[in-house]
Amino acid sequence: MQKTNTDNFYTLCDSGQGRKLERFGPYLIIRPCAQAVWQNKLSQEEWDRADAIFTREGDKKWLKKTTADYWTIQTAGITFKISPTDFGHLGIFPEQRDFWEWIPRIIQQARRKEVNVLNLFAYSGGATLAAAKAGAKVCHLDASKGMAAWARENAALNGLEKAPIRWIVEDVNKFLLRELRRGTRYDAVILDPPTFGRGAQGEVFKIEEDLLPILKNCRQLLSSNPLFVLFSCHTPGFSPLVMQHLLSQTMEGCGGEVDAGEMILKGGPNVLPLPSGTYARWNYV
């Protein structure tokens, strides 16, 4: 059952004591947040209004869930299907919202006849749809068949079911090597690798072992006049400085600029901004 509501946006409402309180359209949801070590600002009564609460204590589970099975929200001009999963995910990483505005801006400023974008570990397709809306051709890769299907649903919600998007379900390392053999080239690469994961055929991904070869192969797949590389992650220890070093070494000799920082969840003026991962991005200026 889907719930519709005219108030279909995302906002961070509060955080603290290891949790965050977020509004996804019509629903208030509480989820764990290890970095929120401060005190929450809203009252317990306001937190008690949550429609769903996810915990990682004991077996990961929803302690309370009175939401619909799925609904939609819109952010950065993109409509997303939202659905609570057994892992506490909802089908969106709202801390990447700024990227979904930055990507089309860079593509449109380039004023090229054609821009080819590779999106690795592409999840539910936020970056894919941002690029496609700007007129780019996109190769969307994720090792999860279920997430690829979810991303295609999001494409349909945005009227992009016929957009030039290649939907690939495969292990990222195998795919990159095959693209190199084919001589395929991309003008932009987006990647958001997990700390740990499994490929479509059970291949094991560990960021500390696989990241450097992936970055090297991404560099080799870039066209002779690339636009940007956007690299984000949620792995503890991957600070903005670490991310900047990794991407600066990857793009050495290409000119351009690298900036790095924290991905931030933001709410109203009285809500503490919440760090939620890190990023580095290179673009030719």
C-alpha positions as CSV (number, residue, x, y, z in Angstrom):
1,M,0.0,0.0,0.0
2,Q,1.3,3.4,-0.9
3,K,0.7,6.6,1.1
4,T,0.5,9.9,-0.7
5,N,0.9,13.3,0.9
6,T,1.5,16.8,-0.4
7,D,4.2,17.3,2.2
8,N,6.6,14.8,0.5
9,F,10.0,16.2,1.3
10,Y,12.9,15.1,3.5
11,T,14.1,16.9,6.6
12,L,16.4,16.2,9.6
13,C,14.3,17.0,12.7
14,D,16.8,16.3,15.5
15,S,19.7,14.0,16.5
16,G,21.4,13.0,19.7
17,Q,22.1,10.1,22.1
18,G,23.1,7.9,19.2
19,R,20.0,8.4,17.1
20,K,18.5,10.7,14.5
21,L,14.9,11.8,13.9
22,E,14.1,12.3,10.3
23,R,10.9,13.2,8.4
24,F,10.5,11.3,5.1
25,G,7.4,12.9,3.7
26,P,4.4,12.1,6.0
27,Y,6.4,9.9,8.4
28,L,8.8,10.5,11.3
29,I,11.5,7.8,11.6
30,I,14.1,7.1,14.2
31,R,17.3,5.3,13.2
32,P,20.7,4.7,14.9
33,C,23.4,7.3,14.3
34,A,26.7,6.5,16.1
35,Q,28.2,10.0,15.5
36,A,25.3,11.8,17.2
37,V,27.0,11.7,20.7
38,W,25.5,15.0,21.9
39,Q,22.1,15.5,23.6
40,N,19.0,15.7,21.5
41,K,17.2,19.1,21.5
42,L,13.6,18.1,21.0
43,S,11.6,16.8,23.9
44,Q,11.0,13.1,24.5
45,E,7.3,13.7,23.7
46,E,8.3,14.9,20.2
47,W,10.5,11.9,19.6
48,D,7.7,9.6,20.8
49,R,5.6,10.8,17.8
50,A,7.8,8.7,15.5
51,D,6.0,6.4,13.1
52,A,8.9,3.9,12.9
53,I,11.9,3.1,15.0
54,F,14.8,0.9,13.9
55,T,17.4,-0.5,16.2
56,R,20.7,-2.5,15.9
57,E,20.6,-3.8,19.4
58,G,20.3,-7.6,19.3
59,D,18.7,-8.6,16.1
60,K,18.4,-5.7,13.7
61,K,14.7,-4.9,13.6
62,W,12.0,-2.3,13.5
63,L,10.7,-1.9,17.1
64,K,7.8,0.1,15.7
65,K,6.6,0.5,12.1
66,T,3.3,2.1,11.3
67,T,4.3,3.4,8.0
68,A,3.0,2.3,4.6
69,D,4.9,-0.4,2.8
70,Y,6.2,2.3,0.4
71,W,5.6,5.9,-0.5
72,T,7.4,8.7,-2.4
73,I,9.3,11.8,-1.5
74,Q,11.0,14.4,-3.6
75,T,14.4,16.1,-3.1
76,A,16.7,18.0,-5.4
77,G,14.0,17.7,-8.1
78,I,14.1,13.9,-8.0
79,T,11.3,11.6,-6.9
80,F,12.3,8.6,-4.8
81,K,10.4,5.5,-3.8
82,I,10.8,5.1,0.0
83,S,10.4,1.7,1.7
84,P,11.7,0.5,5.1
85,T,14.1,-2.5,4.7
86,D,15.2,-5.2,7.1
87,F,18.6,-3.4,7.3
88,G,17.1,0.0,8.3
89,H,17.7,1.5,4.9
90,L,14.9,3.4,3.2
91,G,16.1,3.6,-0.4
92,I,17.8,7.0,-0.2
93,F,20.9,8.6,1.3
94,P,19.7,12.2,1.7
95,E,23.1,13.4,2.7
96,Q,24.0,13.2,-1.0
97,R,21.3,15.7,-2.0
98,D,23.9,18.4,-2.7
99,F,25.5,16.1,-5.3
100,W,22.2,15.6,-7.1
101,E,22.2,19.4,-7.7
102,W,26.0,19.7,-8.4
103,I,26.1,16.9,-11.0
104,P,23.6,18.4,-13.5
105,R,25.1,21.8,-13.0
106,I,28.5,20.6,-14.1
107,I,27.1,18.6,-17.0
108,Q,25.0,21.5,-18.3
109,Q,27.9,24.0,-17.9
110,A,30.0,21.8,-20.2
111,R,27.7,22.4,-23.1
112,R,28.7,19.2,-24.8
113,K,26.8,17.3,-27.4
114,E,27.2,14.1,-25.4
115,V,28.3,13.3,-21.9
116,N,28.9,9.7,-20.8
117,V,28.7,9.0,-17.0
118,L,29.6,5.9,-15.1
119,N,27.9,5.4,-11.7
120,L,29.3,2.6,-9.6
121,F,27.7,1.2,-6.4
122,A,24.8,3.2,-7.7
123,Y,22.2,2.1,-5.1
124,S,18.7,3.5,-5.8
125,G,19.9,5.8,-8.6
126,G,19.9,9.3,-7.2
127,A,23.1,10.3,-9.0
128,T,22.1,8.3,-12.1
129,L,18.8,10.2,-12.4
130,A,20.4,13.6,-11.7
131,A,22.8,13.0,-14.6
132,A,20.1,11.6,-16.9
133,K,17.9,14.6,-16.2
134,A,20.7,16.8,-17.4
135,G,20.8,14.9,-20.7
136,A,23.8,12.6,-20.0
137,K,24.1,8.9,-21.0
138,V,24.5,6.9,-17.9
139,C,25.9,3.4,-17.0
140,H,24.3,2.5,-13.7
141,L,26.0,-0.4,-11.9
142,D,25.1,-2.1,-8.6
143,A,25.8,-5.7,-7.5
144,S,22.3,-6.0,-6.0
145,K,19.6,-7.1,-8.5
146,G,17.0,-5.8,-6.0
147,M,18.6,-2.3,-5.8
148,A,18.9,-2.1,-9.6
149,A,15.2,-2.9,-9.9
150,W,14.4,-0.2,-7.2
151,A,16.5,2.3,-9.2
152,R,14.5,1.5,-12.4
153,E,11.3,2.2,-10.5
154,N,12.7,5.6,-9.5
155,A,13.6,6.2,-13.1
156,A,10.0,5.5,-14.1
157,L,8.7,7.8,-11.3
158,N,10.8,10.6,-12.9
159,G,9.7,10.0,-16.4
160,L,13.1,8.6,-17.3
161,E,12.2,5.0,-18.2
162,K,13.3,5.7,-21.8
163,A,16.4,7.7,-20.9
164,P,19.7,6.4,-22.2
165,I,20.6,4.5,-19.0
166,R,22.4,1.1,-19.1
167,W,21.3,-0.9,-16.0
168,I,24.1,-3.3,-15.0
169,V,24.0,-5.9,-12.2
170,E,27.6,-7.2,-11.7
171,D,30.7,-7.2,-9.5
172,V,32.4,-3.8,-10.0
173,N,35.9,-5.2,-10.5
174,K,34.8,-7.6,-13.2
175,F,32.9,-4.9,-15.0
176,L,35.7,-2.3,-14.9
177,L,38.2,-4.8,-16.4
178,R,35.7,-5.7,-19.1
179,E,35.1,-2.0,-20.0
180,L,38.9,-1.5,-20.2
181,R,39.2,-4.4,-22.7
182,R,36.4,-3.0,-24.7
183,G,38.0,0.5,-24.9
184,T,34.9,2.2,-23.4
185,R,35.5,5.7,-22.1
186,Y,33.5,7.9,-19.8
187,D,33.5,11.7,-19.3
188,A,32.6,11.4,-15.6
189,V,32.7,8.7,-12.9
190,I,30.7,8.6,-9.7
191,L,31.4,6.0,-7.0
192,D,30.1,5.4,-3.5
193,P,31.8,2.2,-2.3
194,P,30.6,0.4,0.8
195,T,33.0,-0.7,3.5
196,F,32.1,-4.3,2.8
197,G,29.8,-6.0,0.2
198,R,29.2,-8.9,-2.0
199,G,29.0,-9.0,-5.8
200,A,26.3,-10.5,-8.0
201,Q,28.0,-13.9,-7.9
202,G,29.0,-13.7,-4.2
203,E,32.3,-11.9,-4.8
204,V,33.6,-10.2,-1.6
205,F,34.3,-6.5,-1.7
206,K,36.5,-5.0,1.0
207,I,37.2,-1.3,0.7
208,E,40.7,-1.5,2.2
209,E,41.7,-4.1,-0.5
210,D,39.7,-3.2,-3.5
211,L,39.6,0.6,-3.5
212,L,43.0,1.5,-5.0
213,P,42.6,-0.9,-8.0
214,I,39.1,0.5,-8.6
215,L,40.3,4.1,-8.5
216,K,43.1,3.2,-10.9
217,N,40.7,1.5,-13.3
218,C,38.3,4.5,-13.1
219,R,41.1,6.8,-14.1
220,Q,42.0,4.6,-17.1
221,L,38.3,4.6,-18.2
222,L,38.1,8.4,-18.3
223,S,37.9,10.1,-21.7
224,S,40.7,12.4,-22.9
225,N,38.7,15.4,-21.8
226,P,36.9,14.3,-18.6
227,L,34.4,16.5,-16.7
228,F,34.4,15.2,-13.1
229,V,35.0,12.3,-10.6
230,L,32.8,12.2,-7.5
231,F,33.9,9.8,-4.8
232,S,32.0,9.4,-1.5
233,C,31.9,6.9,1.3
234,H,30.7,6.2,4.8
235,T,33.6,4.1,6.0
236,P,35.0,5.2,9.4
237,G,38.5,6.5,9.2
238,F,38.0,7.9,5.6
239,S,38.3,11.5,6.6
240,P,38.0,14.3,4.1
241,L,41.8,14.6,4.1
242,V,42.1,10.8,3.3
243,M,39.6,11.2,0.5
244,Q,41.4,14.2,-0.9
245,H,44.7,12.4,-0.9
246,L,43.2,9.3,-2.7
247,L,41.5,11.3,-5.4
248,S,44.4,13.8,-5.9
249,Q,46.7,10.8,-6.5
250,T,44.2,9.2,-8.8
251,M,43.8,12.4,-10.9
252,E,47.5,13.5,-10.8
253,G,48.5,15.0,-14.1
254,C,44.9,15.8,-15.2
255,G,44.8,19.4,-14.0
256,G,41.6,20.5,-12.5
257,E,40.8,20.8,-8.8
258,V,40.0,18.5,-6.0
259,D,37.8,19.5,-3.0
260,A,36.8,17.3,-0.1
261,G,34.5,17.5,2.9
262,E,31.9,15.9,5.0
263,M,28.4,15.0,3.7
264,I,26.0,16.8,6.0
265,L,22.3,16.2,6.9
266,K,20.6,19.5,7.5
267,G,17.4,20.6,9.1
268,G,15.9,23.9,10.2
269,P,17.8,26.8,11.8
270,N,17.7,25.2,15.2
271,V,18.7,21.7,14.2
272,L,22.3,20.6,14.6
273,P,23.8,19.6,11.2
274,L,24.7,15.9,11.2
275,P,27.9,14.6,9.6
276,S,27.1,11.6,7.5
277,G,30.1,10.4,5.5
278,T,32.8,12.1,3.5
279,Y,33.5,12.9,-0.1
280,A,36.1,14.2,-2.6
281,R,35.4,15.4,-6.0
282,W,37.6,16.4,-9.0
283,N,36.4,18.5,-11.8
284,Y,38.2,20.2,-14.7
285,V,38.0,24.0,-14.4
